[in-house]
Amino acid sequence: MSLQLTLLRFAFDALDLNRVQASHLPRNPASGRVMEKVGMVRDGLYRERYLKGEMYENVVEYAVLRRDWASQAG
């Protein structure tokens, strides 16, 4: 089992969370693919959310809900 799946299992089972979210920069699409692989869904794009150096960066947001996790793990 991957570290990402282990973390999601801990979040939903031990911490009893309803939602887990994560984000990545659009210039790193591999991170988005990892999130999708573990069942996360793209929630949206935050335009110019973070100032990094002299430039504002967009951020892509992903999330998975408890009910979605339960149906996938099922």
C-alpha positions in Angstrom: 0.0 0.0 0.0 1.3 3.4 -0.9 2.1 6.1 1.7 -0.7 8.3 0.2 -3.3 5.5 0.7 -2.0 4.9 4.2 -2.3 8.6 5.1 -5.9 8.7 3.7 -6.8 5.6 5.7 -5.5 7.2 8.8 -7.3 10.4 8.1 -10.7 8.8 7.7 -10.4 5.9 10.1 -8.3 7.2 13.0 -8.9 10.9 12.8 -12.6 10.6 11.7 -12.2 13.4 9.1 -14.9 14.0 6.5 -12.6 15.6 3.9 -8.9 15.5 3.0 -7.5 18.1 0.5 -4.2 18.7 -1.1 -2.9 21.1 -3.7 -0.1 21.3 -6.3 1.3 23.9 -8.7 0.1 23.5 -12.3 3.7 23.3 -13.5 3.9 20.0 -11.6 1.1 17.8 -13.2 2.7 14.6 -11.8 1.5 15.6 -8.4 -2.0 15.8 -9.6 -1.8 12.4 -11.2 -0.7 10.9 -7.8 -3.7 12.6 -6.1 -6.1 11.2 -8.8 -4.5 7.7 -8.4 -5.5 7.6 -4.8 -9.1 8.7 -5.4 -8.9 12.5 -5.0 -10.9 14.7 -7.3 -9.9 18.1 -8.7 -11.9 20.7 -6.9 -10.6 23.8 -8.7 -7.9 26.3 -9.5 -7.0 29.1 -7.2 -5.5 31.8 -9.4 -2.4 33.6 -8.2 -2.9 32.1 -4.7 0.7 32.2 -3.4 3.5 34.6 -3.9 6.7 32.7 -4.7 9.7 34.9 -5.0 8.6 37.8 -7.3 5.8 35.9 -9.0 2.3 34.8 -8.0 1.5 31.1 -8.6 -1.7 29.4 -9.4 -2.6 26.3 -7.3 -4.7 23.3 -8.2 -6.9 21.9 -5.4 -7.9 18.2 -5.0 -10.0 16.6 -2.3 -11.6 13.3 -1.4 -14.7 13.0 0.9 -15.3 10.2 3.4 -18.2 8.8 1.5 -16.2 8.7 -1.7 -13.3 7.0 0.1 -15.7 4.4 1.6 -17.2 3.5 -1.7 -13.7 3.2 -3.3 -12.3 1.1 -0.4 -15.4 -0.9 -0.3 
